[in-house]
Amino acid sequence: MHLNTSKMDRRKQYTRMVLKESIISLLKVKSISAITVKEICEEADINRSTFYAHYSDQFDLLDKVEEEIIQDMIKYLNQYNFDKEDETLQMTEKLLEYIVTNKDVCHTLLNENVDTAFQQKVMDIVHRYLMKNWAGGSLDENVSEYFSTFIISGSIYVIKRWLKNGMDKPPRELAELVNNIINKGLAAVK
């Protein structure tokens, strides 16, 4: 009996993986609102009833893909202490390495065919980590919101540019650039 359960779990995992790959592939050329469940199923070579056994619609599938990426990012963020500049650099580099490893999904989720919900989720999570850990939480709450929005938005757009440029810099070099700009502003790029 245990053997059948194991087979079923692998089958479910495979189905979910194929569906995730299919939606990512379709998002490269279409917006989520233009993608149908029928198209996802054709791309994945599965039937619609199998799709609906796992997800309620294409938006639910996209949400699960985004949530998986967010959970991975949280794992990375939990490994580092933001109080030290070198730890911040190391954390930024690890996140960039994660993006390299998952470049297809990350590039797709940050492109114009996907709404900004994923980007906002990333911003919210990083904001919590920054405000909890960075500067010992000593920033004024009103100022910290603007500060973190500026830093996180800028960093996300730098990452988007990096992805668009084919990741033309190694993660370490981009991490140093981002951290120097955050910590030293324009003086860092002179």
C-alpha beads as a LAMMPS data file, in Angstrom:
LAMMPS data file: protein, C-alpha beads

190 atoms
189 bonds

1 atom types
1 bond types

-500.0 500.0 xlo xhi
-500.0 500.0 ylo yhi
-500.0 500.0 zlo zhi

Masses

1 110.0

Atoms # bond

1 1 1 0.000 0.000 0.000
2 1 1 2.855 2.401 0.817
3 1 1 4.308 1.844 -2.656
4 1 1 1.096 3.107 -4.299
5 1 1 1.085 6.191 -2.106
6 1 1 4.676 6.922 -3.093
7 1 1 3.813 6.549 -6.785
8 1 1 0.828 8.849 -6.335
9 1 1 2.936 11.477 -4.587
10 1 1 5.495 11.387 -7.397
11 1 1 2.710 11.632 -9.960
12 1 1 1.242 14.649 -8.174
13 1 1 4.663 16.268 -7.935
14 1 1 5.308 15.654 -11.610
15 1 1 1.911 17.049 -12.614
16 1 1 2.418 20.187 -10.541
17 1 1 5.935 20.656 -11.925
18 1 1 4.717 20.331 -15.530
19 1 1 1.858 22.756 -14.895
20 1 1 4.225 25.297 -13.328
21 1 1 6.633 24.981 -16.245
22 1 1 3.735 25.424 -18.666
23 1 1 2.433 28.611 -17.095
24 1 1 5.947 30.062 -16.936
25 1 1 6.413 29.258 -20.618
26 1 1 3.110 30.923 -21.528
27 1 1 3.828 33.986 -19.362
28 1 1 6.855 34.707 -21.518
29 1 1 4.541 35.691 -24.359
30 1 1 1.163 36.484 -22.771
31 1 1 -0.261 38.169 -19.725
32 1 1 -1.869 35.961 -17.087
33 1 1 -5.329 37.298 -17.927
34 1 1 -4.864 36.192 -21.570
35 1 1 -3.830 32.646 -20.634
36 1 1 -6.524 29.987 -20.409
37 1 1 -6.568 26.742 -18.459
38 1 1 -7.010 24.986 -21.818
39 1 1 -3.709 26.486 -23.074
40 1 1 -1.885 25.482 -19.894
41 1 1 -3.196 21.927 -20.217
42 1 1 -2.191 21.728 -23.885
43 1 1 1.292 23.028 -23.053
44 1 1 1.604 20.509 -20.185
45 1 1 -0.020 17.690 -22.164
46 1 1 -2.508 16.906 -19.410
47 1 1 -6.287 16.996 -19.319
48 1 1 -8.323 19.740 -17.691
49 1 1 -9.740 17.511 -14.960
50 1 1 -6.171 16.809 -13.817
51 1 1 -5.476 20.551 -13.757
52 1 1 -8.598 21.208 -11.659
53 1 1 -7.603 18.447 -9.234
54 1 1 -4.632 20.681 -8.305
55 1 1 -5.640 24.304 -8.997
56 1 1 -8.854 26.268 -9.293
57 1 1 -7.702 28.358 -12.268
58 1 1 -4.629 29.912 -13.925
59 1 1 -4.467 32.627 -11.257
60 1 1 -4.362 30.018 -8.484
61 1 1 -1.533 28.219 -10.292
62 1 1 0.431 31.466 -10.696
63 1 1 -0.154 32.305 -7.037
64 1 1 1.277 28.918 -6.003
65 1 1 4.347 29.423 -8.219
66 1 1 4.891 32.863 -6.691
67 1 1 4.383 31.536 -3.167
68 1 1 6.994 28.813 -3.743
69 1 1 9.551 31.436 -4.829
70 1 1 8.650 33.674 -1.874
71 1 1 9.112 30.786 0.582
72 1 1 12.535 30.037 -0.903
73 1 1 13.496 33.704 -0.555
74 1 1 12.363 33.717 3.071
75 1 1 14.606 30.702 3.737
76 1 1 17.541 32.644 2.302
77 1 1 16.711 35.774 4.273
78 1 1 16.428 33.819 7.526
79 1 1 20.028 32.648 7.165
80 1 1 21.595 36.096 7.433
81 1 1 22.007 38.900 9.938
82 1 1 21.434 42.326 8.414
83 1 1 23.205 44.175 11.209
84 1 1 26.589 43.596 9.642
85 1 1 27.464 45.048 6.253
86 1 1 29.333 41.910 5.162
87 1 1 26.320 39.743 6.102
88 1 1 24.092 42.013 4.023
89 1 1 26.459 41.604 1.098
90 1 1 26.492 37.845 1.554
91 1 1 22.663 37.740 1.754
92 1 1 22.323 39.871 -1.396
93 1 1 24.783 37.636 -3.221
94 1 1 22.901 34.496 -2.123
95 1 1 19.605 35.962 -3.340
96 1 1 21.214 36.789 -6.683
97 1 1 22.642 33.265 -6.888
98 1 1 19.130 31.979 -6.191
99 1 1 17.863 34.115 -9.078
100 1 1 20.593 32.690 -11.349
101 1 1 19.571 29.164 -10.372
102 1 1 15.902 30.012 -11.005
103 1 1 16.468 32.610 -13.725
104 1 1 13.676 31.443 -16.001
105 1 1 10.997 31.653 -13.314
106 1 1 12.348 34.859 -11.735
107 1 1 12.776 36.636 -15.056
108 1 1 9.252 35.653 -16.066
109 1 1 7.652 36.652 -12.752
110 1 1 9.345 40.053 -12.911
111 1 1 8.422 40.781 -16.547
112 1 1 5.621 42.943 -17.880
113 1 1 3.298 39.995 -18.679
114 1 1 2.825 39.284 -14.986
115 1 1 1.021 41.776 -12.810
116 1 1 2.951 43.495 -10.069
117 1 1 1.550 41.283 -7.289
118 1 1 4.708 39.161 -7.131
119 1 1 6.919 42.227 -7.072
120 1 1 4.782 43.683 -4.268
121 1 1 5.014 40.436 -2.271
122 1 1 8.796 40.507 -2.581
123 1 1 8.867 44.156 -1.526
124 1 1 6.670 43.461 1.533
125 1 1 8.859 40.586 2.721
126 1 1 12.137 42.412 2.234
127 1 1 10.644 45.506 3.921
128 1 1 9.841 43.445 7.023
129 1 1 13.383 42.049 7.140
130 1 1 14.983 45.425 6.580
131 1 1 12.953 47.190 9.231
132 1 1 13.284 44.400 11.766
133 1 1 17.007 43.947 11.337
134 1 1 18.628 46.853 9.581
135 1 1 19.768 49.769 11.698
136 1 1 18.545 47.796 14.700
137 1 1 15.003 48.957 13.988
138 1 1 16.061 52.435 15.098
139 1 1 14.678 54.277 12.058
140 1 1 11.578 56.391 12.573
141 1 1 8.585 54.373 11.321
142 1 1 7.423 57.122 8.924
143 1 1 10.899 57.499 7.450
144 1 1 11.604 53.754 7.364
145 1 1 8.663 53.086 5.059
146 1 1 9.990 55.559 2.473
147 1 1 13.559 54.423 2.997
148 1 1 12.793 50.744 2.465
149 1 1 10.496 51.458 -0.496
150 1 1 13.290 53.416 -2.175
151 1 1 15.932 50.766 -1.524
152 1 1 13.787 47.753 -2.369
153 1 1 12.227 49.267 -5.498
154 1 1 15.612 50.339 -6.772
155 1 1 17.103 46.931 -6.041
156 1 1 14.259 45.125 -7.822
157 1 1 14.683 47.322 -10.888
158 1 1 18.442 46.747 -10.851
159 1 1 17.746 42.992 -10.762
160 1 1 15.212 43.339 -13.592
161 1 1 17.804 45.230 -15.661
162 1 1 20.402 42.590 -14.819
163 1 1 18.047 39.825 -15.984
164 1 1 17.216 41.778 -19.140
165 1 1 20.960 42.172 -19.818
166 1 1 21.431 38.416 -19.614
167 1 1 22.939 38.551 -16.121
168 1 1 26.036 40.246 -17.538
169 1 1 27.657 40.607 -14.100
170 1 1 28.399 37.803 -11.649
171 1 1 26.139 37.754 -8.552
172 1 1 28.997 38.881 -6.278
173 1 1 29.755 41.950 -8.417
174 1 1 26.089 42.986 -8.636
175 1 1 25.638 42.395 -4.892
176 1 1 28.600 44.672 -4.181
177 1 1 27.214 47.341 -6.497
178 1 1 23.743 47.230 -4.918
179 1 1 25.109 47.222 -1.357
180 1 1 27.535 50.056 -2.079
181 1 1 24.754 52.181 -3.546
182 1 1 22.516 51.429 -0.560
183 1 1 25.234 52.092 2.017
184 1 1 27.138 54.936 0.334
185 1 1 24.819 56.407 -2.297
186 1 1 26.321 58.109 -5.318
187 1 1 29.752 58.201 -3.694
188 1 1 29.872 54.431 -4.285
189 1 1 29.826 54.712 -8.063
190 1 1 32.436 57.465 -8.496

Bonds

1 1 1 2
2 1 2 3
3 1 3 4
4 1 4 5
5 1 5 6
6 1 6 7
7 1 7 8
8 1 8 9
9 1 9 10
10 1 10 11
11 1 11 12
12 1 12 13
13 1 13 14
14 1 14 15
15 1 15 16
16 1 16 17
17 1 17 18
18 1 18 19
19 1 19 20
20 1 20 21
21 1 21 22
22 1 22 23
23 1 23 24
24 1 24 25
25 1 25 26
26 1 26 27
27 1 27 28
28 1 28 29
29 1 29 30
30 1 30 31
31 1 31 32
32 1 32 33
33 1 33 34
34 1 34 35
35 1 35 36
36 1 36 37
37 1 37 38
38 1 38 39
39 1 39 40
40 1 40 41
41 1 41 42
42 1 42 43
43 1 43 44
44 1 44 45
45 1 45 46
46 1 46 47
47 1 47 48
48 1 48 49
49 1 49 50
50 1 50 51
51 1 51 52
52 1 52 53
53 1 53 54
54 1 54 55
55 1 55 56
56 1 56 57
57 1 57 58
58 1 58 59
59 1 59 60
60 1 60 61
61 1 61 62
62 1 62 63
63 1 63 64
64 1 64 65
65 1 65 66
66 1 66 67
67 1 67 68
68 1 68 69
69 1 69 70
70 1 70 71
71 1 71 72
72 1 72 73
73 1 73 74
74 1 74 75
75 1 75 76
76 1 76 77
77 1 77 78
78 1 78 79
79 1 79 80
80 1 80 81
81 1 81 82
82 1 82 83
83 1 83 84
84 1 84 85
85 1 85 86
86 1 86 87
87 1 87 88
88 1 88 89
89 1 89 90
90 1 90 91
91 1 91 92
92 1 92 93
93 1 93 94
94 1 94 95
95 1 95 96
96 1 96 97
97 1 97 98
98 1 98 99
99 1 99 100
100 1 100 101
101 1 101 102
102 1 102 103
103 1 103 104
104 1 104 105
105 1 105 106
106 1 106 107
107 1 107 108
108 1 108 109
109 1 109 110
110 1 110 111
111 1 111 112
112 1 112 113
113 1 113 114
114 1 114 115
115 1 115 116
116 1 116 117
117 1 117 118
118 1 118 119
119 1 119 120
120 1 120 121
121 1 121 122
122 1 122 123
123 1 123 124
124 1 124 125
125 1 125 126
126 1 126 127
127 1 127 128
128 1 128 129
129 1 129 130
130 1 130 131
131 1 131 132
132 1 132 133
133 1 133 134
134 1 134 135
135 1 135 136
136 1 136 137
137 1 137 138
138 1 138 139
139 1 139 140
140 1 140 141
141 1 141 142
142 1 142 143
143 1 143 144
144 1 144 145
145 1 145 146
146 1 146 147
147 1 147 148
148 1 148 149
149 1 149 150
150 1 150 151
151 1 151 152
152 1 152 153
153 1 153 154
154 1 154 155
155 1 155 156
156 1 156 157
157 1 157 158
158 1 158 159
159 1 159 160
160 1 160 161
161 1 161 162
162 1 162 163
163 1 163 164
164 1 164 165
165 1 165 166
166 1 166 167
167 1 167 168
168 1 168 169
169 1 169 170
170 1 170 171
171 1 171 172
172 1 172 173
173 1 173 174
174 1 174 175
175 1 175 176
176 1 176 177
177 1 177 178
178 1 178 179
179 1 179 180
180 1 180 181
181 1 181 182
182 1 182 183
183 1 183 184
184 1 184 185
185 1 185 186
186 1 186 187
187 1 187 188
188 1 188 189
189 1 189 190
